């Protein structure tokens, strides 16, 4: 399990086309990619299971806990991106609620765009 950051501190200024905004780059793919948005209500859980393909979970609101194969939980909050490799066991849970974008693709390489915050 790897943790990346996509918060505002890691964004770049975009001024092309007379624009004025910050953007955090996440990933780029050329093959089939599934992107979804998950809503976990208070006391919600994404049960302990194996990733069927590389998976990137981008926390956009709320707080929660994630774990990999070890029975150690890590706090996650908005701006945290968690990457699991294919076959890696993992779980996500929250007491207060959490919303996240999930990206699944065989060719995910978040290290190409985001700084590594830490690795389990």
C-alpha positions as CSV (number, residue, x, y, z in Angstrom):
1,X,0.0,0.0,0.0
2,X,1.4,3.4,-1.0
3,X,0.1,6.8,0.0
4,X,0.3,9.9,-2.3
5,X,-0.8,13.5,-1.9
6,X,-2.9,15.4,-4.3
7,X,-3.7,18.3,-2.1
8,X,-3.3,22.0,-3.1
9,X,0.3,22.1,-1.9
10,X,1.2,19.7,-4.7
11,X,-0.8,21.4,-7.4
12,X,0.7,23.4,-10.3
13,X,-0.6,26.7,-11.6
14,X,-2.3,26.6,-15.0
15,X,-2.4,29.8,-17.0
16,X,-2.8,28.4,-20.5
17,X,-5.8,29.8,-22.4
18,X,-6.0,32.8,-20.0
19,X,-6.8,30.4,-17.2
20,X,-6.0,31.0,-13.6
21,X,-6.3,27.8,-11.4
22,X,-4.3,25.1,-9.7
23,X,-4.4,21.4,-10.8
24,X,-3.1,18.3,-9.1
25,X,-2.2,15.7,-11.7
26,X,-3.3,12.2,-10.8
27,X,-2.7,9.6,-13.5
28,X,-2.8,9.1,-17.3
29,X,-4.0,6.0,-19.0
30,X,-4.3,4.8,-22.6
31,X,-6.2,1.5,-21.9
32,X,-9.6,0.8,-20.3
33,X,-10.0,2.6,-17.0
34,X,-12.9,2.5,-14.5
35,X,-13.5,5.7,-12.5
36,X,-16.1,5.9,-9.8
37,X,-17.2,8.0,-6.8
38,X,-17.8,6.3,-3.5
39,X,-20.0,7.6,-0.7
40,X,-19.5,5.9,2.7
41,X,-22.1,6.9,5.3
42,X,-21.1,7.2,8.9
43,X,-19.8,3.8,10.1
44,X,-19.5,2.7,6.4
45,X,-17.0,0.1,5.3
46,X,-15.4,-1.2,2.1
47,X,-14.8,-4.8,3.3
48,X,-11.5,-6.5,3.4
49,X,-10.8,-7.9,-0.1
50,X,-8.1,-8.3,-2.8
51,X,-7.8,-5.7,-5.5
52,X,-8.8,-7.2,-8.8
53,X,-6.5,-4.8,-10.6
54,X,-4.4,-1.8,-9.5
55,X,-6.6,0.7,-7.6
56,X,-6.2,4.3,-6.6
57,X,-8.5,5.7,-3.9
58,X,-8.6,9.6,-3.8
59,X,-10.2,10.9,-0.6
60,X,-12.1,14.1,-1.3
61,X,-14.1,14.6,1.9
62,X,-14.5,13.2,5.4
63,X,-12.0,11.0,7.3
64,X,-11.4,7.3,7.6
65,X,-9.0,4.5,8.1
66,X,-7.4,2.1,5.6
67,X,-5.3,-1.0,6.0
68,X,-3.4,-3.3,3.7
69,X,-2.5,-6.9,4.5
70,X,-1.1,-6.0,7.9
71,X,-3.6,-5.4,10.7
72,X,-2.5,-1.8,11.0
73,X,-4.8,1.1,10.2
74,X,-3.8,4.5,8.8
75,X,-5.7,7.7,9.0
76,X,-6.8,9.2,5.7
77,X,-8.3,12.6,4.9
78,X,-9.0,14.8,1.9
79,X,-6.0,15.1,-0.3
80,X,-4.8,11.5,0.5
81,X,-4.5,9.0,-2.4
82,X,-4.0,5.4,-1.5
83,X,-2.7,2.9,-4.1
84,X,-3.1,-0.8,-3.9
85,X,-1.5,-3.2,-6.4
86,X,-3.4,-6.0,-8.1
87,X,-4.0,-8.8,-5.6
88,X,-3.2,-6.7,-2.5
89,X,-5.7,-7.2,0.4
90,X,-7.2,-4.0,1.8
91,X,-10.0,-2.4,3.7
92,X,-11.4,1.2,4.1
93,X,-13.7,2.2,6.9
94,X,-15.0,5.4,8.5
95,X,-16.9,6.5,11.7
96,X,-17.9,10.0,10.4
97,X,-18.4,9.4,6.7
98,X,-16.1,9.6,3.7
99,X,-16.3,10.4,-0.1
100,X,-13.7,9.2,-2.5
101,X,-12.9,8.8,-6.2
102,X,-11.7,5.4,-7.2
103,X,-9.7,4.7,-10.3
104,X,-9.0,1.1,-11.5
105,X,-6.8,0.3,-14.4
106,X,-4.0,-2.2,-15.3
107,X,-1.6,0.6,-16.1
108,X,-1.9,2.9,-13.1
109,X,1.4,4.6,-12.1
110,X,0.6,7.4,-9.5
111,X,4.3,7.9,-8.8
112,X,4.6,9.5,-12.3
113,X,2.4,12.5,-11.2
114,X,2.1,12.7,-7.4
115,X,4.7,12.8,-4.6
116,X,4.9,9.7,-2.5
117,X,3.8,10.6,1.1
118,X,4.7,7.2,2.6
119,X,4.5,3.4,2.0
120,X,3.3,0.6,4.2
